[in-house]
Each structure stands twice: as C-alpha cells, then as structure tokens.
C-alpha cells in the first residue's frame, strides 16, 4: 500500500505504465471515431464560445492527462476536418499511454498534435503559449491536491477560454470506495500486477449485500479488461465529488461553472412528480437545484461539465436568426423527426429511470429541417413564419433537446 504523497504519486504513475487507460486498440481507428462529452468541437463552441468560434482560424487546445487518447483524437480529427489552423497538445505522465495515443494518431494520419510526457502540475513552468481550450477528464480527482492541479490549468488558459472537465461523482459510485478500502487492506502490499487476480477473486466472492453488488451504475470491473478493473477498484488514489464540492473546487481557482452535462440530469423538476414540490424549486439557485437533483436520482457516477474564468462573461450560445442548430453525432434529423412525429410525449431513459417529456408543437417538422447548415432564418422562410413566430416555435424545442445535450447552436458564418 502506497504511503505518503510521494509514494502515492509513484503508485499512480506505475499504474498507468502497467495498465494504460482506457484500453484501446489503435487499429480500431480505421473503423470509427470515438466522440463524446465534453470536448466535442460543436459542443465546446456552443458552451464556451457562444457559437461564434471559427475553427478554420488558429485554435490551441490542451488535453491534460490525455491517457490513451480518446479526447485527443476526437479534438484533433474534428479540428483537422475544419482546416489546418487547429492544434492540440497532449500531456500525460504515462509513456505507455502516450504510445497508444501516438499510434492512434498515426493510424489516422493526424499531424496537428504535439505530444508531451509530464505532470500537469508542471504546466506553468513549461512556458507554453496559453490555450484557448483545455480538456481534463478523469485526472484532477487522482491528484494529491486537485486544487493545485486546477490552478496549474487555469494558469495556461486564455482569459476568454474554457475547460471541459470530468470528476467522479460520489453517489453513483456507492460501493466503490468500500471495496477499494477492503482491497488496500487485503492485497495492497502486493506489486500492482499481482493485485489484479487476487482482487478479482475477492470481488467474485462478495455477498449480495455488498454495496458494489447492489450498485447497477458501476460496471467497469465487469468489462474483462485489467486496466478498467484496476482503475475502478485498485487505484492508489482517487476521490469523488458532490455538486457543492465541484463548485468549491472551481472557486479555489476563481473559475465558474458554465453547465453540467447533460443539463436535464441536474434539473430536479424532471424527477419530481408533486406540483407543490415543483413550485418550491423557483426559490432555489441553479447550484441548489443541481444539488437536489443528484440527491434525488442517486445515480450520477461522474460529473461532466464546462467551466470558465469567473471574470468572463456568460458564453452559452443564444437563439438568433443567423444561428444554425447542430444535432449531436448519432442523432440524424430524419430519424428524430420520425420518432417525434404524431406524438405528444416522448420517453427517455436515464440510468434505468424512464422519464416522459412533453413534446413541443411542430418539433418533428422543425427538427427535420436541422441539417447543420440551415440557419434559423432559413427555416423561418421555409416555414413561412415571421421571426417572432419562428423563435416562439423553436425555443421550447431547443430547451428540450439541449437539455438532453443533443442540440447545439453555432453562427452560420463560422466553420
């Protein structure tokens, strides 16, 4: 069992040399691009740059703690698709993880990446040109002092830039830390590679009463990958966060929350049934609402969110005539339009909980027009509406689908 800050630092470094994470095969890049949140370029544009960023012009991104490269490859490929001006810097302590990320980039022929090996804590001393955007997912919660890590990132971020972050969430990881603590006692004195087979025997024999067995939201230990098993249950150092603790962490570096993802999961009105209780939400702040929502559902195992410097003005894109609605990958306009057609309600399942949403009028018709090229003005003309009529029709549709994080906005004049 690693003891002291230096001992835990070495144990974490050793882990990612022995078990690069997440497990990826570079050959798979020939068949698919892994996309997700945060850091999808259209999503970043919507939440950080008000939909106004032109990615055909110089843009510097940092992936801090890039692991085997999911966010790196997504960002680099999407920037490359929009021109030659975008550049991504990769930083990680693990040479083994870096090697996987480099092989994935080579498989795609990406040339807009700089690879660095090192700790994000050293960023301010590296003297890099400031970054427009920073991705840091699954990293800060593994540091001895997450506040110090966030401050290091803040030091190399431009004033009007932003970050996409992921931290473990406490309630959805119920059972994880019980098992981690047990395994530290039982096998923590073994070399890391020797811990895995012993730990698998331990987990296989856990009684049904154990909280890990009773938690349906955590399943990395069932993937059949040693790297995933170790990262979840044998990690030398990690912690989790409740919503107020996320806000406190951001405040420590004078940063502010832009939004959690998906926004609907942090809206308690979605999960409350009683009208009197829903009325009481009006007096709550956005943070109190998010805190209430995570306590209602109990299922959030990660917090995905965007953040910006507290000195920055609000950056989320707003509805306007020249804005272009952009549907998230995997949500074709025609498919959605057909799914909504003729329905007044639509059910979506979040973490096993089926929620019914009221569908706005004309949702099928308007979503069917969302091809990622047409502006709201274009749609207005096609529907023979004045602007106020178009805005009134689109606003509830946007509120619903943006809440699911499948619809964003961008300026039609920008790439």
C-alpha positions as CSV (number, residue, x, y, z in Angstrom):
1,X,0.0,0.0,0.0
2,X,1.5,3.3,-1.1
3,X,2.2,5.7,1.8
4,X,2.8,9.4,1.7
5,X,2.2,11.9,-1.1
6,X,5.4,10.8,-3.0
7,X,4.6,7.1,-2.6
8,X,1.1,7.7,-4.0
9,X,2.4,9.7,-6.8
10,X,4.7,6.9,-7.8
11,X,2.0,4.3,-7.4
12,X,-0.3,6.3,-9.7
13,X,2.5,6.7,-12.3
14,X,3.3,3.0,-12.1
15,X,-0.4,2.1,-12.6
16,X,-0.7,3.8,-15.9
17,X,2.6,2.3,-17.2
18,X,1.3,-1.1,-16.3
19,X,-2.3,-0.5,-17.3
20,X,-2.7,2.2,-19.9
21,X,-6.2,3.6,-19.6
22,X,-8.7,3.4,-21.1
23,X,-7.8,0.2,-23.0
24,X,-7.7,1.0,-26.7
25,X,-6.6,-0.8,-29.9
26,X,-5.0,1.7,-32.4
27,X,-6.2,-0.5,-35.3
28,X,-9.8,0.4,-34.4
29,X,-9.2,4.0,-35.7
30,X,-9.7,2.7,-39.2
31,X,-13.3,1.9,-38.5
32,X,-14.6,4.5,-36.0
33,X,-14.0,7.9,-34.3
34,X,-14.9,7.9,-30.6
35,X,-16.8,11.0,-29.8
36,X,-18.4,12.2,-26.6
37,X,-18.6,14.9,-23.9
38,X,-17.0,17.1,-23.0
39,X,-14.8,18.4,-25.9
40,X,-16.9,17.6,-29.0
41,X,-16.0,20.7,-31.0
42,X,-19.6,21.8,-31.7
43,X,-20.4,21.4,-28.0
44,X,-17.3,23.4,-27.0
45,X,-18.3,26.1,-29.4
46,X,-21.9,26.3,-28.0
47,X,-21.0,26.4,-24.3
48,X,-17.6,28.2,-24.3
49,X,-17.6,30.4,-27.3
50,X,-21.3,31.3,-27.7
51,X,-21.3,29.5,-31.0
52,X,-19.1,32.2,-32.5
53,X,-15.8,30.4,-32.8
54,X,-14.3,30.0,-36.3
55,X,-12.2,26.8,-36.1
56,X,-10.6,27.5,-39.5
57,X,-8.6,30.1,-37.7
58,X,-5.8,29.4,-35.1
59,X,-7.1,27.5,-32.1
60,X,-5.0,25.9,-29.4
61,X,-6.3,23.0,-27.3
62,X,-4.7,21.1,-24.4
63,X,-5.6,17.6,-23.4
64,X,-4.2,17.4,-19.9
65,X,-3.9,13.8,-18.7
66,X,-4.7,12.5,-22.1
67,X,-4.4,8.8,-21.3
68,X,-4.7,6.6,-24.4
69,X,-6.2,9.4,-26.4
70,X,-10.0,9.5,-26.7
71,X,-10.4,13.3,-26.2
72,X,-7.2,14.0,-28.1
73,X,-8.1,12.0,-31.2
74,X,-11.7,13.5,-31.2
75,X,-10.4,17.1,-31.0
76,X,-7.5,16.7,-33.4
77,X,-9.7,14.9,-36.0
78,X,-12.5,17.5,-35.8
79,X,-10.1,20.4,-36.0
80,X,-8.3,18.8,-39.0
81,X,-11.7,18.4,-40.7
82,X,-12.1,22.2,-40.5
83,X,-8.8,23.3,-41.7
84,X,-5.1,23.4,-40.8
85,X,-5.1,26.1,-38.1
86,X,-6.2,24.0,-35.1
87,X,-3.5,22.4,-32.9
88,X,-3.8,20.1,-29.9
89,X,-1.2,19.5,-27.2
90,X,-1.3,16.1,-25.4
91,X,0.2,15.8,-21.9
92,X,0.3,12.7,-19.7
93,X,2.7,11.2,-17.1
94,X,2.5,7.7,-18.7
95,X,4.8,6.9,-21.6
96,X,2.8,3.7,-22.1
97,X,-0.5,5.6,-22.5
98,X,1.2,8.1,-24.7
99,X,2.5,5.4,-27.0
100,X,-1.1,4.2,-27.5
101,X,-2.3,7.7,-28.2
102,X,0.5,8.3,-30.7
103,X,-0.3,5.0,-32.5
104,X,-3.9,6.1,-32.8
105,X,-3.0,9.5,-34.2
106,X,-0.6,7.8,-36.7
107,X,-3.3,5.5,-37.8
108,X,-5.5,8.5,-38.7
109,X,-2.6,10.5,-40.3
110,X,-3.1,13.3,-37.8
111,X,-0.3,15.9,-37.9
112,X,-1.8,18.6,-35.7
113,X,-0.7,17.1,-32.3
114,X,2.3,17.8,-30.0
115,X,3.0,15.0,-27.6
116,X,4.5,15.8,-24.1
117,X,5.2,13.5,-21.2
118,X,4.9,15.0,-17.8
119,X,2.6,16.2,-15.0
120,X,0.0,18.9,-15.5
121,X,1.3,20.3,-12.2
122,X,4.4,21.4,-14.1
123,X,2.5,23.3,-16.9
124,X,3.1,26.8,-15.6
125,X,6.8,26.2,-15.6
126,X,6.8,24.7,-19.1
127,X,6.1,28.2,-20.6
128,X,3.5,27.2,-23.2
129,X,1.6,29.7,-25.2
130,X,-1.8,30.0,-23.5
131,X,-4.5,27.6,-24.7
132,X,-8.0,28.5,-25.9
133,X,-9.5,25.3,-24.5
134,X,-8.4,22.7,-22.0
135,X,-9.8,19.2,-21.7
136,X,-9.0,17.5,-18.4
137,X,-11.2,14.4,-17.7
138,X,-10.6,11.8,-15.0
139,X,-7.4,13.4,-13.8
140,X,-7.9,16.0,-11.0
141,X,-9.6,13.5,-8.7
142,X,-6.4,11.4,-8.8
143,X,-4.1,14.2,-7.6
144,X,-3.0,14.6,-4.1
145,X,-4.2,18.2,-4.3
146,X,-6.8,18.7,-7.0
147,X,-7.0,22.5,-6.3
148,X,-3.3,22.7,-7.2
149,X,-3.9,20.9,-10.4
150,X,-6.8,23.1,-11.4
151,X,-4.7,26.2,-10.6
152,X,-2.0,24.9,-13.0
153,X,-4.5,24.5,-15.8
154,X,-6.0,28.0,-15.1
155,X,-2.5,29.5,-15.4
156,X,-2.2,28.4,-19.0
157,X,-5.8,29.2,-20.2
158,X,-6.5,32.4,-22.1
159,X,-8.9,34.8,-20.3
160,X,-11.8,34.2,-22.7
161,X,-11.2,30.4,-23.0
162,X,-12.7,27.5,-21.1
163,X,-12.3,24.0,-19.9
164,X,-14.2,20.7,-20.2
165,X,-13.8,18.6,-17.1
166,X,-14.8,15.3,-15.6
167,X,-14.7,14.4,-12.0
168,X,-16.0,11.3,-10.2
169,X,-19.5,11.8,-8.6
170,X,-20.0,10.4,-5.1
171,X,-23.5,9.0,-5.0
172,X,-23.3,6.9,-8.2
173,X,-20.0,5.3,-7.0
174,X,-21.6,3.9,-3.8
175,X,-19.7,0.7,-3.1
176,X,-16.6,1.5,-5.0
177,X,-14.7,3.0,-2.0
178,X,-15.9,0.3,0.3
179,X,-14.2,-2.3,-2.0
180,X,-11.2,-0.1,-2.6
181,X,-10.6,0.2,1.2
182,X,-11.0,-3.6,1.7
183,X,-8.6,-4.3,-1.1
184,X,-6.0,-1.9,0.2
185,X,-6.0,-3.9,3.5
186,X,-6.1,-7.3,1.8
187,X,-3.8,-7.0,-1.2
188,X,-2.3,-3.5,-1.0
189,X,1.2,-4.9,-0.1
190,X,1.5,-6.8,-3.4
191,X,3.0,-5.4,-6.7
192,X,0.3,-3.8,-8.7
193,X,0.1,-6.6,-11.4
194,X,-0.2,-9.2,-8.7
195,X,-3.1,-7.4,-7.1
196,X,-5.5,-7.9,-10.0
197,X,-6.0,-11.7,-9.9
198,X,-6.4,-11.6,-6.1
199,X,-8.8,-8.7,-6.3
200,X,-10.9,-10.4,-8.9
201,X,-11.3,-13.4,-6.6
202,X,-12.3,-11.1,-3.8
203,X,-14.9,-9.3,-5.9
204,X,-16.3,-12.6,-7.3
205,X,-17.0,-13.8,-3.8
206,X,-18.6,-10.6,-2.4
207,X,-22.0,-11.2,-0.8
208,X,-25.2,-9.8,-2.4
209,X,-25.4,-7.3,0.5
210,X,-22.2,-5.6,-0.6
211,X,-22.9,-2.1,-1.9
212,X,-20.8,-2.7,-5.1
213,X,-23.0,-5.6,-6.0
214,X,-26.1,-3.6,-5.3
215,X,-25.0,-0.7,-7.5
216,X,-26.2,-1.1,-11.1
217,X,-24.5,2.0,-12.3
218,X,-20.9,0.9,-12.0
219,X,-19.7,-1.9,-14.3
220,X,-16.0,-1.2,-15.3
221,X,-14.9,-4.2,-13.3
222,X,-17.1,-6.4,-15.4
223,X,-15.5,-5.4,-18.8
224,X,-12.9,-8.1,-18.8
225,X,-10.1,-5.6,-19.0
226,X,-7.5,-5.5,-16.3
227,X,-6.9,-1.8,-16.8
228,X,-10.6,-1.0,-16.2
229,X,-10.7,-3.2,-13.2
230,X,-7.6,-1.7,-11.6
231,X,-8.7,1.9,-12.4
232,X,-12.0,1.4,-10.6
233,X,-11.2,-0.8,-7.6
234,X,-7.4,-0.8,-7.1
235,X,-6.5,2.8,-7.9
236,X,-3.9,4.1,-5.4
237,X,-5.6,7.5,-5.1
238,X,-8.9,8.9,-6.1
239,X,-11.8,10.9,-4.6
240,X,-15.3,11.8,-5.6
241,X,-17.3,15.0,-5.5
242,X,-20.8,16.1,-4.7
243,X,-22.1,19.2,-6.7
244,X,-21.2,21.7,-3.9
245,X,-17.7,20.3,-3.8
246,X,-17.4,20.7,-7.6
247,X,-18.3,24.4,-7.1
248,X,-15.8,24.8,-4.3
249,X,-13.1,23.3,-6.4
250,X,-13.8,25.7,-9.2
251,X,-13.9,28.6,-6.8
252,X,-10.5,27.8,-5.5
253,X,-9.1,28.9,-8.9
254,X,-11.6,31.7,-9.4
255,X,-13.4,29.7,-12.0
256,X,-17.1,29.4,-12.6
257,X,-19.4,26.6,-13.8
258,X,-20.9,27.0,-17.3
259,X,-23.0,23.9,-17.3
260,X,-23.2,20.3,-16.2
261,X,-23.8,17.6,-18.9
262,X,-26.4,16.5,-19.7
263,X,-28.2,19.6,-18.2
264,X,-31.5,17.7,-17.8
265,X,-29.9,15.3,-15.3
266,X,-29.3,18.3,-13.0
267,X,-32.9,19.6,-13.2
268,X,-34.9,18.3,-10.2
269,X,-38.2,19.3,-11.9
270,X,-37.6,16.4,-14.3
271,X,-37.7,13.9,-11.4
272,X,-40.3,15.4,-9.0
273,X,-44.0,14.5,-9.5
274,X,-45.8,16.7,-7.0
275,X,-46.8,20.2,-8.2
276,X,-46.4,21.7,-4.7
277,X,-42.8,20.4,-4.5
278,X,-42.0,21.6,-8.0
279,X,-43.2,25.1,-7.1
280,X,-40.7,25.2,-4.3
281,X,-37.9,24.9,-6.9
282,X,-38.5,28.5,-8.0
283,X,-36.7,29.9,-5.0
284,X,-33.6,27.7,-5.4
285,X,-30.4,28.8,-7.1
286,X,-29.1,26.7,-10.1
287,X,-26.5,25.1,-7.9
288,X,-29.1,24.2,-5.2
289,X,-31.2,22.7,-8.0
290,X,-28.3,20.6,-9.3
291,X,-27.5,19.5,-5.7
292,X,-31.1,18.5,-5.2
293,X,-31.2,16.6,-8.5
294,X,-28.2,14.5,-7.7
295,X,-29.6,13.6,-4.3
296,X,-32.9,12.6,-5.9
297,X,-31.5,10.3,-8.6
298,X,-28.5,8.9,-6.7
299,X,-27.2,7.6,-10.0
300,X,-24.6,10.1,-11.1
301,X,-21.2,8.4,-11.1
302,X,-19.4,11.2,-12.9
303,X,-19.8,15.0,-13.2
304,X,-19.1,16.2,-16.8
305,X,-19.1,20.0,-17.0
306,X,-17.7,23.1,-18.7
307,X,-16.0,25.9,-16.8
308,X,-14.6,29.3,-17.5
309,X,-12.8,32.0,-15.6
310,X,-15.1,33.9,-13.2
311,X,-14.1,37.2,-14.8
312,X,-15.5,36.0,-18.2
313,X,-19.0,36.9,-19.3
314,X,-21.6,34.2,-20.0
315,X,-20.6,32.2,-23.0
316,X,-23.5,29.9,-23.9
317,X,-24.9,30.4,-27.4
318,X,-28.3,32.0,-27.7
319,X,-31.1,31.7,-30.2
320,X,-30.8,34.2,-33.0
321,X,-31.8,34.4,-36.7
322,X,-28.3,33.6,-38.1
323,X,-27.6,30.7,-35.6
324,X,-27.5,27.2,-37.1
325,X,-28.9,24.3,-35.0
326,X,-26.5,21.4,-34.8
327,X,-27.6,17.9,-33.8
328,X,-25.1,15.8,-31.9
329,X,-23.5,12.9,-33.8
330,X,-25.7,9.8,-33.8
331,X,-28.9,11.8,-33.9
332,X,-29.9,12.1,-37.6
333,X,-32.6,14.8,-38.2
334,X,-34.8,12.4,-40.2
335,X,-34.6,9.7,-37.5
336,X,-35.5,12.1,-34.7
337,X,-38.3,13.7,-36.8
338,X,-39.8,10.3,-37.4
339,X,-39.5,9.4,-33.8
340,X,-41.3,12.5,-32.7
341,X,-44.0,12.5,-35.4
342,X,-47.6,12.4,-34.2
343,X,-46.6,12.2,-30.5
344,X,-47.3,14.5,-27.6
345,X,-45.0,12.8,-25.2
346,X,-41.6,11.0,-25.6
347,X,-39.9,8.7,-23.1
348,X,-36.1,8.8,-22.5
349,X,-34.3,6.5,-20.1
350,X,-31.6,8.0,-17.8
351,X,-29.6,5.4,-15.8
352,X,-32.5,3.0,-15.9
353,X,-35.2,5.5,-15.0
354,X,-37.8,6.1,-17.7
355,X,-38.8,9.8,-17.9
356,X,-41.6,11.1,-20.1
357,X,-41.3,14.5,-21.7
358,X,-43.9,16.7,-23.3
359,X,-43.1,17.3,-26.9
360,X,-43.5,20.9,-28.2
361,X,-45.7,21.6,-31.2
362,X,-44.0,21.3,-34.6
363,X,-41.0,19.5,-33.2
364,X,-41.0,16.9,-35.9
365,X,-41.3,19.4,-38.7
366,X,-38.6,21.7,-37.3
367,X,-36.1,19.1,-36.3
368,X,-36.5,17.5,-39.8
369,X,-35.0,20.8,-41.2
370,X,-31.9,20.7,-39.0
371,X,-29.1,19.7,-41.4
372,X,-26.3,21.5,-39.6
373,X,-26.2,24.1,-42.5
374,X,-29.6,25.8,-42.4
375,X,-29.9,28.8,-40.1
376,X,-33.0,29.6,-38.1
377,X,-33.6,32.4,-40.6
378,X,-33.6,29.9,-43.4
379,X,-36.0,27.7,-41.5
380,X,-38.2,30.7,-40.8
381,X,-38.6,31.3,-44.5
382,X,-39.2,27.7,-45.3
383,X,-42.0,27.6,-42.7
384,X,-43.5,30.9,-43.8
385,X,-43.1,32.5,-40.4
386,X,-42.0,35.9,-39.1
387,X,-39.0,35.9,-36.8
388,X,-41.1,36.0,-33.6
389,X,-43.2,33.1,-34.7
390,X,-40.0,31.1,-35.5
391,X,-38.4,32.0,-32.2
392,X,-41.6,31.0,-30.3
393,X,-41.8,27.7,-32.1
394,X,-38.1,26.8,-31.8
395,X,-37.4,27.9,-28.2
396,X,-39.2,25.1,-26.4
397,X,-37.7,22.6,-28.9
398,X,-34.3,23.8,-28.2
399,X,-34.9,23.8,-24.4
400,X,-35.9,20.2,-24.5
401,X,-33.2,18.8,-26.8
402,X,-30.4,21.0,-25.5
403,X,-31.4,19.7,-22.0
404,X,-30.7,16.2,-23.4
405,X,-27.4,17.7,-24.8
406,X,-28.2,16.6,-28.4
407,X,-28.8,20.1,-29.9
408,X,-26.4,23.0,-30.0
409,X,-26.1,26.3,-31.8
410,X,-23.4,27.9,-34.0
411,X,-23.0,31.0,-36.1
412,X,-23.7,30.1,-39.7
413,X,-20.9,32.3,-40.9
414,X,-18.3,30.4,-39.0
415,X,-16.7,27.0,-39.7
